[in-house]
C-alpha cells in the first residue's frame, strides 16, 4: 500500500508537467495558425492600395490588366480552397499547411521582385494557391489539440487575426508606400510567412491524414475546381468585361456543366472532393447558409460605403478610412469574448443576436444615409451595430458550423464554409455594382439606397434561418 501511494505521488508531477506541455504546445500552434490567418487577410487587402502605384510603374499596361493583381489572387484562392481542405484531410494538415506557407512566401517574394506586371500576376497566383492550402489546414490542424469546450474561443481567436490583418492592411500599406515602393508592400509578407513555416514545423503535430486507400476523385476534383473558379471569375469580371462577352458566356456554360459533373461524381465516388453528406449535418448547413447570406450583404455594403462618402459627402480617402474604423475595431475587440461566451452558453442565441444586430446596422444606414445627415447619426451607430453583430457571428459561427463535423473532415468542412462566405461576398459586390451601374446625380443616391436595401433583404434571412433551423440544444 505504501509503495503504491509513493508511485502515485511520484507520477502526479509528471502528469501535471505533461498536461502543461500539451497546453503550451497547443497555444503555440494556435499562435502559428493565427499568424497565417493574419497574413492571408492582410495580403488580400493591402495590395488593393498599391494598384494606383502599379498603374504609374507599368504605365504601358491597361488598368484591366493591372487589376488582375487583385482579381487573380481572389479568384485563385477561392478556386483551390476546396482542394486545399480535402488535401489537408487526406495528406495531413501539418504537411499541407507547411506546403501552403512555403508557396505563400515564394509568391510574396517573387511578386516583390517581378520585372513586369505579368510576372507580378503570376507570382500572386502562386501566393493564392498557398493561401488556399493554408486557410483550411491551419484551423483544422489546431482544433483537435484543444478540448471541445474551448473550440469557440480558439476559432474566434483565429478569426480575429484575420480581422486584424484586413483592418490594418490599408494603413500599413499606405505607410509603406509613403516611405518606400510598392515592392515593399508585396515583400513584407515573405519573411513573416517563412517565420510561420518554421514555427509550424516546430509546434504543429504530424497527423497521418486519411486512412482510406481509395484514390481521390480526380474527375470530381477537376470539375469542382473548374466550376468554382469559373463562377467566381464570371461574378468578378462580368460587369467590367460585359455580361454578353463571349468569354463570360463560355465560362458560365463551362462552369455550370462542370458543377453538374462535380455533383454527380461526388455522390458516386468513395473519396470525393467534397462529401455532400456534410450537408446532412444540420448545424453545418444552417450556419454555412446564414454566414454566406451575411457575407453577401456585409461585403457589398462595405464596397458601397467608401463610394458614398467620397461621392456624396466629399470625404477624402483618409477621412473614409477613419470613418470606417470604429466598426472593425468593435468587431476585433468583441470577437474573442464572443467565442468564450459561446463556449459557456452555446451558440444559437448568440448567432441569432449577432445576425440581427448586423441586419439592424445595415438597415439603419440604408434609412439615414443621405447628403444632409451627419456621420454621427447616420453612419456611426450603424457601423458599430454591424461590428458587434459580426463579432457574435464570425468566430462563433465558424465554430458552430464545425461543432458536429467528424474530425477527419474538418479541413474539407472548413474549406467549404469559407468558400461559401467568399463566394457570397463576391456575389454581393457584383449585385450592387450592377444596381449602381452608370447612375449619376440624384439617380446615383437612389442607386446607393437600392443597393443597401437589397442587401438588407438578403441579410434579414440569416437570423430567421438560424432561429428556425439551428439545433436548439446545440452547445460546445
C-alpha atoms as one frame of an Amber mdcrd trajectory, in Angstrom:
protein
   0.000   0.000   0.000   2.775   2.445   0.936   4.688   1.661  -2.228   1.541
   2.255  -4.325   0.983   5.662  -2.699   4.582   6.608  -3.339   4.275   5.641
  -7.009   1.051   7.646  -7.405   2.591  10.711  -5.756   5.677  10.482  -7.951
   3.546  10.195 -11.101   1.389  13.236 -10.364   4.079  15.887 -11.057   4.989
  14.129 -14.308   1.329  14.048 -15.391   0.904  17.700 -14.490   4.060  18.614
 -16.380   2.842  16.656 -19.409  -0.511  18.488 -19.326   1.219  21.847 -19.120
   3.459  20.908 -22.006   0.469  19.853 -24.130  -1.345  23.113 -23.361   1.747
  25.136 -24.176   2.193  23.296 -27.457  -1.472  23.795 -28.345  -1.282  27.519
 -27.618   1.886  27.846 -29.697   0.197  26.001 -32.546  -2.751  28.397 -32.321
  -0.321  31.316 -32.481   1.174  29.948 -35.704  -2.256  29.305 -37.252  -3.470
  32.771 -36.238  -0.364  34.359 -37.784  -1.111  32.548 -41.029  -4.701  33.806
 -40.953  -3.461  37.363 -40.369  -1.084  37.105 -43.335  -3.706  35.791 -45.754
  -6.168  38.536 -44.780  -3.504  41.249 -44.848  -2.258  40.317 -48.302  -5.790
  40.037 -49.660  -6.461  43.687 -48.718  -3.113  45.530 -48.673  -2.361  45.049
 -52.355  -5.560  46.911 -53.312  -3.877  50.093 -52.049  -0.913  49.534 -54.375
  -2.970  49.375 -57.593  -2.730  53.158 -58.365   1.043  52.991 -57.824   1.276
  49.977 -60.124  -0.568  51.982 -62.789   2.221  54.585 -62.722   5.012  51.983
 -62.566   3.647  49.998 -65.510   2.111  52.883 -67.437   2.098  50.964 -70.712
  -0.321  48.394 -69.275  -4.088  48.846 -69.067  -5.943  49.097 -65.760  -7.840
  45.924 -66.730  -4.518  44.054 -66.792  -3.201  45.612 -63.589  -6.443  44.835
 -61.732  -5.614  41.161 -62.121  -3.005  41.624 -59.403  -6.064  41.693 -57.103
  -8.584  39.634 -59.093  -6.088  36.879 -59.879  -5.378  36.375 -56.195  -9.053
  36.326 -55.213 -10.204  34.009 -57.995  -7.312  31.573 -57.488  -7.754  31.399
 -53.717 -11.457  30.562 -53.957 -10.842  28.123 -56.822  -8.406  25.944 -54.885
  -9.768  26.244 -51.355 -11.940  23.111 -51.523  -8.968  21.161 -52.856  -6.777
  22.580 -50.094  -9.194  21.424 -47.410  -9.552  17.955 -48.914  -5.796  17.503
 -49.277  -5.355  18.555 -45.646  -7.690  15.756 -44.529  -6.077  13.181 -46.821
  -2.368  14.022 -46.657  -2.144  15.549 -43.191  -2.936  19.080 -42.013   0.646
  19.861 -40.977   2.080  18.782 -44.316  -0.443  20.812 -46.325  -0.048  23.831
 -44.041   3.741  23.843 -44.457   3.448  23.411 -48.224   0.986  26.278 -48.359
   3.176  28.573 -46.246   6.182  27.820 -48.463   4.193  28.651 -51.623   2.791
  31.768 -49.962   6.269  33.002 -49.033   7.595  32.164 -52.512   4.756  34.069
 -54.184   5.270  37.068 -51.899   8.985  37.178 -52.667   8.562  36.769 -56.428
   5.808  39.388 -56.643   8.067  41.905 -54.896  10.947  41.482 -57.349   8.978
  40.815 -60.539  10.196  42.904 -63.518   6.811  43.010 -65.324   3.145  43.181
 -64.379   2.592  39.759 -65.932   5.228  38.316 -63.595   3.600  40.071 -60.636
   0.256  38.472 -61.523   1.857  35.026 -61.940   3.556  35.362 -58.539   0.266
  36.425 -56.965  -1.376  33.277 -58.363   1.328  31.161 -56.684   0.735  33.055
 -53.452  -3.027  32.496 -53.741  -2.562  28.739 -54.154  -0.546  28.835 -50.943
  -3.333  30.785 -49.227  -5.887  28.214 -50.400  -3.826  25.474 -48.726  -3.142
  27.467 -45.552  -6.612  28.755 -44.726  -8.440  25.426 -44.233  -5.466  23.433
 -42.945  -4.371  25.934 -40.270  -7.589  25.758 -38.261  -8.069  22.033 -38.868
  -4.544  21.342 -37.567  -5.141  23.271 -34.342  -8.707  22.407 -33.273  -8.002
  18.765 -32.307  -5.322  19.997 -29.866  -7.972  21.716 -27.713 -10.919  20.254
 -25.798 -14.304  20.814 -27.427 -15.390  23.188 -24.690 -12.738  25.652 -25.926
 -13.347  25.368 -29.664 -15.406  28.562 -29.980 -12.660  30.543 -28.226  -9.995
  29.010 -30.470 -11.908  29.740 -33.684 -12.694  33.287 -32.529  -9.008  33.915
 -31.800  -8.087  32.584 -35.235 -10.806  34.672 -36.914  -9.908  37.825 -35.001
  -6.418  37.753 -36.500  -7.998  37.760 -39.942  -9.972  40.847 -38.946  -6.825
  42.474 -37.592  -4.986  41.772 -40.831  -7.754  43.168 -43.026  -8.227  46.213
 -40.773  -4.540  47.096 -40.503  -3.702  46.406 -44.154  -4.751  49.760 -45.696
  -2.894  51.796 -43.058   0.278  49.685 -43.180   0.281  49.587 -46.980  -0.260
  53.339 -47.232   2.603  53.940 -44.785   4.957  51.694 -46.739   4.034  53.423
 -49.996   4.882  56.774 -48.395   8.415  55.740 -47.428   9.178  53.044 -49.994
   7.889  51.497 -53.230   5.028  49.138 -53.995   7.533  46.287 -53.826   7.809
  46.685 -50.050   4.051  46.052 -49.720   4.421  42.723 -51.530   7.716  41.700
 -49.913   6.552  42.353 -46.343   4.681  39.049 -46.144   7.631  36.886 -47.244
   9.767  36.873 -44.046   6.677  36.593 -41.810   5.452  33.645 -43.866   8.832
  31.940 -43.537   8.738  32.500 -39.769   5.275  30.880 -39.707   6.675  27.989
 -41.753   9.488  27.443 -39.239   7.066  27.781 -36.334   4.694  25.282 -37.937
   7.481  22.725 -38.295   8.280  23.124 -34.619   4.862  23.091 -32.959   2.278
  21.516 -35.270   1.750  17.816 -34.684   2.057  15.492 -37.650  -1.155  13.653
 -38.456  -1.457  10.648 -40.745  -4.264  12.036 -42.887  -6.992   9.831 -44.293
  -6.826   6.108 -43.608  -8.700   5.212 -46.800  -6.582   3.728 -49.573  -9.057
   4.755 -52.279  -7.699   7.433 -54.646  -9.182  10.908 -54.642 -11.972  11.525
 -57.148  -9.910  13.092 -59.951 -12.869  13.772 -62.260 -14.891  15.390 -59.486
 -11.859  17.359 -58.289 -11.167  18.810 -61.725 -14.862  19.505 -62.316 -15.419
  21.080 -58.909 -12.319  23.250 -59.093 -13.259  24.415 -62.602 -16.857  25.096
 -61.565 -15.960  27.202 -58.529 -13.208  29.107 -60.313 -15.369  29.724 -63.369
 -18.352  31.012 -61.411 -16.186  33.336 -59.321 -14.436  34.613 -62.466 -17.802
  35.409 -64.055 -19.004  37.201 -60.929 -15.801  39.209 -60.501 -15.232  40.170
 -64.144 -18.742  40.042 -65.626 -19.500  43.730 -65.226 -16.146  45.035 -66.481
 -15.948  42.644 -69.450 -19.678  42.740 -70.169 -22.226  40.051 -69.363 -22.629
  39.320 -73.079 -18.893  38.999 -73.661 -18.161  35.671 -75.429 -15.584  34.705
 -72.789 -18.033  35.359 -69.948 -20.779  33.388 -71.690 -18.447  30.477 -72.483
 -17.021  30.360 -68.950 -20.548  30.473 -67.479 -21.684  27.487 -69.544 -18.487
  25.571 -68.793 -18.801  26.282 -65.066 -22.430  25.123 -64.917 -21.666  21.912
 -66.833 -18.746  21.188 -64.515 -20.915  21.895 -61.480 -23.333  19.162 -62.612
 -20.438  16.758 -63.256 -18.928  17.631 -59.871 -22.150  16.896 -58.011 -22.744
  13.631 -59.894 -19.187  12.360 -59.450 -19.050  13.368 -55.772 -22.208  11.413
 -54.999 -20.795   8.239 -56.549 -17.093   8.251 -55.657 -15.896   6.893 -52.280
 -13.326   9.733 -51.919 -14.937  12.889 -53.358 -13.506  16.394 -53.328 -16.458
  17.440 -51.157 -18.521  14.898 -49.257 -22.076  16.161 -49.706 -23.067  14.158
 -46.659 -21.612  17.078 -44.706 -24.766  18.962 -45.610 -26.809  16.373 -43.746
 -25.251  17.832 -40.586 -27.849  20.446 -39.745 -25.597  22.703 -37.690 -23.028
  22.850 -40.516 -25.567  23.526 -43.263 -27.569  26.139 -41.369 -24.580  28.203
 -40.222 -22.876  27.972 -43.632 -26.032  29.292 -45.326 -26.502  32.086 -42.772
 -22.836  33.099 -42.951 -22.949  33.201 -46.764 -26.021  35.465 -46.616 -24.290
  37.797 -44.164 -21.079  37.818 -46.219 -23.077  38.670 -49.337 -24.580  41.686
 -47.612 -21.712  42.965 -45.482 -19.082  42.698 -48.228 -21.341  44.512 -50.683
 -22.230  47.197 -48.135 -18.573  47.842 -47.310 -17.991  48.175 -51.046 -20.677
  50.907 -51.188 -19.789  52.942 -48.085 -16.472  54.422 -49.352 -18.101  55.317
 -52.673 -20.950  57.064 -50.861 -18.652  59.015 -48.548 -16.380  60.172 -51.361
 -19.090  60.985 -53.909 -21.930  62.242 -51.684 -20.175  63.554 -48.562 -16.971
  64.606 -50.391 -14.732  62.805 -47.884 -11.046  62.307 -48.591  -9.557  58.808
 -48.651  -8.053  59.438 -45.210 -11.434  60.587 -43.831 -13.080  57.472 -45.240
 -10.500  55.289 -43.529 -11.035  56.998 -40.194 -14.827  56.940 -40.557 -14.899
  53.207 -41.242 -12.510  52.246 -38.439 -14.964  52.042 -35.466 -16.924  49.080
 -36.873 -13.957  46.741 -37.488 -12.422  47.903 -34.201 -15.585  46.965 -32.282
 -15.604  43.624 -34.087 -11.958  42.877 -33.314 -12.294  43.750 -29.625 -15.515
  41.764 -29.146 -14.881  38.617 -31.164 -12.602  36.831 -28.642 -15.027  37.432
 -25.776 -17.845  36.202 -28.012 -16.028  32.915 -28.513 -15.595  32.432 -24.778
 -19.270  33.204 -24.151 -20.287  30.684 -26.840 -18.135  28.048 -25.114 -20.027
  28.677 -21.879 -23.582  29.317 -23.097 -23.963  27.704 -26.501 -24.291  29.090
 -29.985 -27.891  29.540 -31.087 -28.967  32.702 -29.263 -25.618  34.373 -29.817
 -25.712  33.688 -33.560 -29.273  34.968 -33.873 -28.425  38.110 -31.901 -25.290
  38.724 -33.985 -27.098  38.333 -37.306 -29.918  40.578 -36.069 -27.521  43.329
 -34.940 -25.692  43.250 -38.280 -29.008  43.454 -40.149 -30.195  46.320 -37.945
 -26.964  48.263 -38.527 -27.227  47.907 -42.306 -30.902  48.914 -42.261 -30.100
  51.916 -40.041 -27.609  53.255 -42.563 -29.855  52.473 -45.532 -32.573  54.563
 -43.837 -30.474  57.526 -42.630 -27.651  57.978 -45.123 -28.252  60.977 -47.384
 -26.367  64.171 -48.306 -27.609  66.149 -45.290 -27.388  63.769 -42.316 -24.285
  63.742 -40.132 -21.787  60.926 -39.740 -22.607  60.694 -36.020 -26.275  59.962
 -36.648 -26.300  58.130 -39.960 -23.098  56.087 -40.031 -21.504  55.586 -36.622
 -24.440  53.797 -34.879 -24.885  51.534 -37.887 -21.241  50.578 -38.268 -20.950
  49.834 -34.534 -24.061  47.644 -34.678 -22.612  45.747 -37.641 -19.258  45.406
 -35.874 -20.730  43.987 -32.670 -23.118  41.776 -34.625 -20.450  40.278 -36.850
 -18.262  39.684 -33.781 -21.030  37.433 -32.432 -21.308  35.675 -35.801 -17.820
  35.420 -37.269 -15.710  33.290 -34.910 -18.596  31.562 -33.083 -20.279  30.954
 -36.435 -17.254  29.142 -37.854 -17.003  27.083 -34.671 -20.751  26.378 -34.681
 -20.530  25.156 -38.274 -17.753  22.688 -37.392 -19.028  21.505 -33.997 -20.680
  18.296 -35.292 -18.280  17.623 -38.181 -16.184  14.429 -37.815 -12.561  15.213
 -37.010 -11.284  13.555 -40.194 -13.315  16.019 -42.307 -12.504  19.278 -40.507
 -10.275  20.545 -43.311 -12.825  19.942 -46.069 -15.676  21.337 -43.967 -13.746
  24.489 -43.038 -12.822  24.964 -46.702 -16.460  24.580 -47.776 -17.640  27.028
 -45.107 -15.112  29.710 -46.081 -15.613  29.110 -49.807 -19.340  29.787 -49.331
 -18.575  33.010 -47.458 -16.089  34.309 -50.022 -18.372  33.295 -52.907 -21.259
  35.120 -51.222 -19.144  38.245 -50.806 -18.161  38.263 -54.472 -21.796  37.778
 -55.477 -22.940  40.656 -53.261 -20.408  43.075 -54.763 -21.448  42.040 -58.287
 -25.136  42.619 -57.469 -24.699  46.113 -56.008 -22.251  47.083 -58.757 -24.929
  46.125 -61.295 -27.554  48.135 -59.364 -25.361  51.249 -59.302 -24.318  50.870
 -62.922 -23.587  54.218 -64.538 -26.074  56.214 -62.453 -25.131  59.847 -61.773
 -26.507  62.739 -59.741 -29.751  62.076 -57.869 -30.023  58.700 -59.575 -26.683
  57.769 -58.005 -28.058  58.373 -54.497 -31.164  56.309 -55.320 -28.894  53.552
 -56.616 -26.945  53.545 -53.342 -30.185  53.176 -51.391 -31.447  50.427 -53.695
 -28.188  48.543 -53.208 -28.346  48.816 -49.423 -31.993  47.781 -49.164 -31.336
  44.811 -51.462 -28.575  43.711 -49.114 -30.816  44.258 -46.060 -33.411  41.959
 -47.647 -30.807  39.223 -48.087 -29.322  39.807 -44.646 -32.710  39.531 -42.903
 -32.883  35.880 -43.913 -29.814  34.993 -41.814 -31.295  35.429 -38.291 -34.532
  33.774 -39.448 -32.666  30.720 -40.756 -30.629  30.485 -37.549 -33.641  30.876
 -35.247 -35.795  28.362 -37.099 -33.282  25.730 -38.162 -30.224  25.739 -35.884
 -30.483  22.981 -33.219 -31.925  24.427 -30.010 -29.756  22.295 -27.744 -26.509
  22.912 -29.680 -23.724  23.703 -27.259 -19.984  23.152 -27.232
